[in-house]
Amino acid sequence: MKTTLSFLQSLLLATFIVAISILTAPSASAFATSSPSITSSSSPQRHSFSTTTTQLNTMTSPPAIVYTIAGSDSGGGAGIQADLKAIHTLSNRTCHGCSAITCLTAQNSCGVTSVHSPPVAFLREQLNVLEGDLYPKAVKVGMLGSGELAEEVGGWLRQLKEKHSGDGGVMPLVVVDPVMISTSGHKLVDDTAKKAMIEKVFPFADLVTPNKFEAEELLGRKLLTPSDVKEGAAEILAMGAKAVLIKGGHSLMETQRVVDEKEDGRDATNKDDVSAGCAQDYLIMSLESSEEGKPVKDRPRLCDGSRGIWIRSERYETSHTHGTGCTLSSAIATAWAMGQREREDTASGTGVERVGALSAMHLVDACCIAKAYVNDGISKGVQLGKGPGPVVHTGFPNNSQNFPSIALDASSSSTPTFLPIQSYHTSVASNGMAYSPVTLGRILPIVDTVEWIEQLVATPGITDIQLRFKDTSDYATILDRIKRSQQLCNSAGVHLWINDHWKEAIEAGDCFGIHLGQEDMAACVEEGGLEKIRSAGLAFGVSTHSYSELSAALGVYPSYISLGPVFQTASKDVKFDPQGLETVRQWRRLIPANIPLVAIGGISNADIAKVVREAGAECAAVIGAVTKAKDVKQSVEDLNNAMS
């Protein structure tokens, strides 16, 4: 035993040194160009209208601790090596990775030749010493090669929960990647380990992330279609975890599906059984879990995991995907820990004002961020040895190509179907020969009365107006206001956008567009409203405040996407923290270039509008900057100039 421990301790020391080198090495990409800034403020004065890129303020609080309880990959592409790289590079050092090693593998890019599990007592010692000094915000559990190891980890998680059930402490998020079957379909653990994992570990998991093969192993049957995946995820959820993400980016390919279904004797004509051909993963959450971070508790959104959602991105046909499962689960844990760190910064009284999208980073958001991170890494994969190369570790997501969308239906298409519009700046740059003949104005005044519509349509420089009122629910009254507003806009050649009241807008006829918030969009979908808006030929804009809401917006491919509140605002009761300018910059990178970005919230004058434009927004939605202006005509002129 003494010899074994000496060997293991030496190897762990070597691993620790490698991990330290990883954590202190320069980041693969500058987080400053791709992440929200903790120093962003709810008031534009804190920004001093600076257009320089800001970095995460790592001095506000220590890095968040993230554990990886997993095996070691001597080839460096998966296991704790991949986990520590993901924890470091995704968070730009705002998270610190700790490891408890469950097994040692002798492997290279061609495969695994040997697996050695340390004594259970040694795993227990690793966990105990870490917990006593470096308490985690999130824990990723990977390969548990034996029943004894699974029971030990389950027992540690149980004790952790019991310790904090009475003292009001916060349990770390627990993400379990049930490593049982490799991406190539090779079985890695026996039935005893599988049984112990289900019974002892799953009940403490906030999320379980099996790939399709592992889900099939857990269920004891094949998953051939999207319907199978949805049913299987619900069954795994019933095993005790709070949420299940079945990874299917490399599976459910159409050719294999057809072959399998013919062999299985099943009909392949069911619409829901036809995959859209994307790399898409299926997430389902318990109702309790999905309520965490939800802005309006009694109103659903399309990004709520309790309804079951497909998180999809572009599929890359490549063999260089080693370590994707390990990386995804550790990236989810890391992204969530980043959000929790941001929330606790304010709660601890440090005086730091929270960044909206980052403080709203809950489980679905973390899954979207992790999906983008892994997909970006796959796109950059190269062969290092004789076998498949590993996923590349880049940085926080910073491009639209790999940022995922959310769909409720695995067969739905992302083809643009709403009226496409271009920004003023696209139109000018292309001399009017851009992709769309319809141009969105530089500013979008939001008003609540027909009288304001009448005044603004006569104001030079006004091309778009949004009508938003909440003082009545009477259908006839709403319809009358919309009709009168539309007559005024038609006579002046101004585009009228209607907020929320899409049914009345369609009936009124001749309206230009509809704008919906996330909850109203979900309600609209339930009534088949999006199809009706498309059929009416209307433009469609949608609000976003968080990463999952952005993915949901991208899933319907709207005419424009808005982000807010950029700064603190009193014009509306917003459930999210102010975003700041760095989030505007980030949103512009994550949204396809042909979808205009509209910024809203706290843009009270032309000076503020100018820095919002410099951050990447093509249009500023304004309220008080117009309705409270002493000289409306001059204010509109100044705002338009600022947004040019």
Rosetta blueprint (number, residue, H / E / L):
1 M L
2 K H
3 T H
4 T H
5 L H
6 S H
7 F H
8 L H
9 Q H
10 S H
11 L H
12 L H
13 L H
14 A H
15 T H
16 F H
17 I H
18 V H
19 A H
20 I H
21 S H
22 I H
23 L H
24 T H
25 A L
26 P L
27 S L
28 A L
29 S L
30 A L
31 F H
32 A H
33 T H
34 S L
35 S L
36 P L
37 S L
38 I L
39 T L
40 S L
41 S L
42 S L
43 S L
44 P H
45 Q H
46 R H
47 H H
48 S L
49 F L
50 S L
51 T L
52 T L
53 T L
54 T L
55 Q L
56 L L
57 N L
58 T L
59 M L
60 T L
61 S L
62 P L
63 P L
64 A E
65 I E
66 V E
67 Y E
68 T E
69 I E
70 A E
71 G E
72 S E
73 D E
74 S L
75 G L
76 G L
77 G L
78 A L
79 G H
80 I H
81 Q H
82 A H
83 D H
84 L H
85 K H
86 A H
87 I H
88 H H
89 T H
90 L H
91 S H
92 N L
93 R L
94 T L
95 C E
96 H E
97 G E
98 C E
99 S E
100 A E
101 I E
102 T E
103 C E
104 L E
105 T E
106 A E
107 Q E
108 N E
109 S L
110 C L
111 G E
112 V E
113 T E
114 S E
115 V E
116 H E
117 S L
118 P L
119 P L
120 V H
121 A H
122 F H
123 L H
124 R H
125 E H
126 Q H
127 L H
128 N H
129 V H
130 L H
131 E H
132 G H
133 D H
134 L L
135 Y L
136 P L
137 K L
138 A E
139 V E
140 K E
141 V E
142 G L
143 M L
144 L L
145 G L
146 S L
147 G H
148 E H
149 L H
150 A H
151 E H
152 E H
153 V H
154 G H
155 G H
156 W H
157 L H
158 R H
159 Q H
160 L H
161 K H
162 E H
163 K H
164 H H
165 S H
166 G L
167 D L
168 G L
169 G L
170 V L
171 M L
172 P L
173 L E
174 V E
175 V E
176 V E
177 D L
178 P L
179 V L
180 M L
181 I E
182 S L
183 T L
184 S L
185 G L
186 H L
187 K E
188 L L
189 V L
190 D L
191 D H
192 T H
193 A H
194 K H
195 K H
196 A H
197 M H
198 I H
199 E H
200 K H
201 V H
202 F H
203 P H
204 F H
205 A L
206 D L
207 L E
208 V E
209 T L
210 P L
211 N E
212 K H
213 F H
214 E H
215 A H
216 E H
217 E H
218 L H
219 L H
220 G L
221 R L
222 K L
223 L L
224 L L
225 T L
226 P H
227 S H
228 D H
229 V H
230 K H
231 E H
232 G H
233 A H
234 A H
235 E H
236 I H
237 L H
238 A L
239 M L
240 G L
241 A L
242 K L
243 A E
244 V E
245 L E
246 I E
247 K E
248 G L
249 G L
250 H L
251 S L
252 L L
253 M L
254 E H
255 T H
256 Q H
257 R H
258 V H
259 V H
260 D H
261 E H
262 K H
263 E H
264 D H
265 G L
266 R L
267 D L
268 A L
269 T L
270 N L
271 K H
272 D H
273 D H
274 V L
275 S L
276 A L
277 G L
278 C L
279 A E
280 Q E
281 D E
282 Y E
283 L E
284 I E
285 M E
286 S L
287 L H
288 E H
289 S H
290 S H
291 E L
292 E L
293 G L
294 K L
295 P L
296 V L
297 K L
298 D L
299 R L
300 P L
301 R L
302 L L
303 C L
304 D L
305 G H
306 S H
307 R H
308 G L
309 I E
310 W E
311 I E
312 R E
313 S E
314 E L
315 R L
316 Y L
317 E L
318 T L
319 S L
320 H L
321 T L
322 H E
323 G L
324 T H
325 G H
326 C H
327 T H
328 L H
329 S H
330 S H
331 A H
332 I H
333 A H
334 T H
335 A H
336 W H
337 A H
338 M H
339 G H
340 Q H
341 R H
342 E H
343 R H
344 E H
345 D H
346 T H
347 A H
348 S L
349 G L
350 T L
351 G L
352 V L
353 E L
354 R L
355 V L
356 G H
357 A H
358 L H
359 S H
360 A L
361 M L
362 H L
363 L H
364 V H
365 D H
366 A H
367 C H
368 C H
369 I H
370 A H
371 K H
372 A H
373 Y H
374 V H
375 N H
376 D H
377 G H
378 I H
379 S H
380 K L
381 G L
382 V L
383 Q L
384 L L
385 G L
386 K L
387 G L
388 P L
389 G L
390 P E
391 V L
392 V L
393 H L
394 T L
395 G L
396 F L
397 P L
398 N L
399 N L
400 S L
401 Q L
402 N L
403 F L
404 P L
405 S E
406 I E
407 A E
408 L L
409 D L
410 A L
411 S L
412 S L
413 S L
414 S L
415 T L
416 P L
417 T L
418 F L
419 L L
420 P L
421 I L
422 Q E
423 S E
424 Y H
425 H H
426 T H
427 S H
428 V H
429 A H
430 S L
431 N L
432 G L
433 M L
434 A L
435 Y L
436 S L
437 P L
438 V L
439 T E
440 L E
441 G L
442 R L
443 I E
444 L E
445 P E
446 I E
447 V E
448 D L
449 T L
450 V H
451 E H
452 W H
453 I H
454 E H
455 Q H
456 L H
457 V H
458 A L
459 T L
460 P L
461 G L
462 I L
463 T L
464 D E
465 I E
466 Q E
467 L E
468 R L
469 F L
470 K L
471 D L
472 T L
473 S L
474 D L
475 Y H
476 A H
477 T H
478 I H
479 L H
480 D H
481 R H
482 I H
483 K H
484 R H
485 S H
486 Q H
487 Q H
488 L H
489 C H
490 N H
491 S H
492 A H
493 G L
494 V L
495 H E
496 L E
497 W E
498 I E
499 N E
500 D L
501 H L
502 W H
503 K H
504 E H
505 A H
506 I H
507 E H
508 A H
509 G L
510 D L
511 C L
512 F L
513 G E
514 I E
515 H E
516 L E
517 G L
518 Q H
519 E H
520 D H
521 M H
522 A H
523 A H
524 C H
525 V H
526 E H
527 E L
528 G L
529 G H
530 L H
531 E H
532 K H
533 I H
534 R H
535 S H
536 A L
537 G L
538 L L
539 A E
540 F E
541 G E
542 V E
543 S E
544 T E
545 H L
546 S L
547 Y H
548 S H
549 E H
550 L H
551 S H
552 A H
553 A H
554 L H
555 G H
556 V H
557 Y L
558 P L
559 S L
560 Y E
561 I E
562 S E
563 L E
564 G L
565 P L
566 V L
567 F L
568 Q L
569 T L
570 A L
571 S L
572 K L
573 D L
574 V L
575 K L
576 F L
577 D L
578 P L
579 Q L
580 G L
581 L H
582 E H
583 T H
584 V H
585 R H
586 Q H
587 W H
588 R H
589 R H
590 L H
591 I L
592 P L
593 A L
594 N L
595 I L
596 P L
597 L E
598 V E
599 A E
600 I E
601 G L
602 G L
603 I L
604 S L
605 N L
606 A H
607 D H
608 I H
609 A H
610 K H
611 V H
612 V H
613 R H
614 E H
615 A L
616 G L
617 A L
618 E L
619 C E
620 A E
621 A E
622 V E
623 I L
624 G H
625 A H
626 V H
627 T H
628 K L
629 A L
630 K L
631 D L
632 V H
633 K H
634 Q H
635 S H
636 V H
637 E H
638 D H
639 L H
640 N H
641 N H
642 A H
643 M L
644 S L
